[in-house]
């Protein structure tokens, strides 16, 4: 089991709230599916859902986020405290079963070795087998676009990656993202709708994918605090850079109509914007657009890159394009990229 899953445990402050949360969780997901999500045995997952053992904080938060279950107030038990609880319960069960605490350890180890040689090493049990395999793609435009998507609306946790999109405007784009993930890593992403937040969560639980994402330059944990920038392996290749910019704009970009009145007449024209809370990323995106011959500027708050001429927006879609159908609709149809179809 991943050490992160035993480092912090939830202690619910109200037993009634705890019971309600666990009942809703057990209704939302089976122990079998939960065990696959977090690479633990079905028995462990069942014990979590039934409240036999305290549930890991990351699991509780995941259940709340992905299945829209309100998470009650709780405190956190440390890893040391949790292990003491396990040891105490284990000792009591052993006394109950054998009438004593100590067993013949040499005999137990020999029995375990016989089992391992006979069947254990070939077991498909999730606690014994290695992490689920994925395909590891080579550097390319598809992977670069995936990096842009992850830098925009994605996140890398200890045990999964996720991409959060708008449930109203990005449904078709969500299908594209799922296909892109499958094409790159040969793994099927799961899609969760969060009605209250009007969001779609696209999630892949693969530890190997987490490790791969970190290896190609994506940040694990709070990406803003760690400083966002396009990885050098992408910046060193123009085609990769264009694909990454496409992923960034498709997730954190927008097209809006600017309206003003002059001499009693109303005028409207489209503007394009990329938003990020990372000044370093907005600076990088602006520099890339300028290098591509587009007129772009950074707003005063340093959180937006604007493309303000209609001719430049058309040029953007010709040079960079979009994999997000909503931009085609907003702009009334955009031209295809000059160098071929989208990835």
Secondary structure, 3 states (H helix, E strand, C coil): CCCHHHHEEEEECCHHHHHHHHHHHHHHCCHHHHHHHHCCCHHHHHHHHHCCCCCEHHHHHHHHHHHCCCCCCEEEEEHHHHHHHHHHHHHHHHHHHHCCCCCCHHHHHHHHHHHHHHCHHHCCCCCCCCCCCCCCCCCCHHHHHHHHHHHHHEEECCCCEEEEEECCCCHHHHHHHHHHHHHHHCCCCEEEEECCCCEEEEEECCHHHHHHHHHCCCCECCHHHHCCCCCHHHHCCHHHHHHHHHHHHHHHEEEEEEEEEECCEEEEEEEEEEECCCHHHHHHHHHHHHHCCCCCEECCCCCEEEECCHHHHHHHHHHCCCCCHHHHHHCCCCCCCCCCCCC
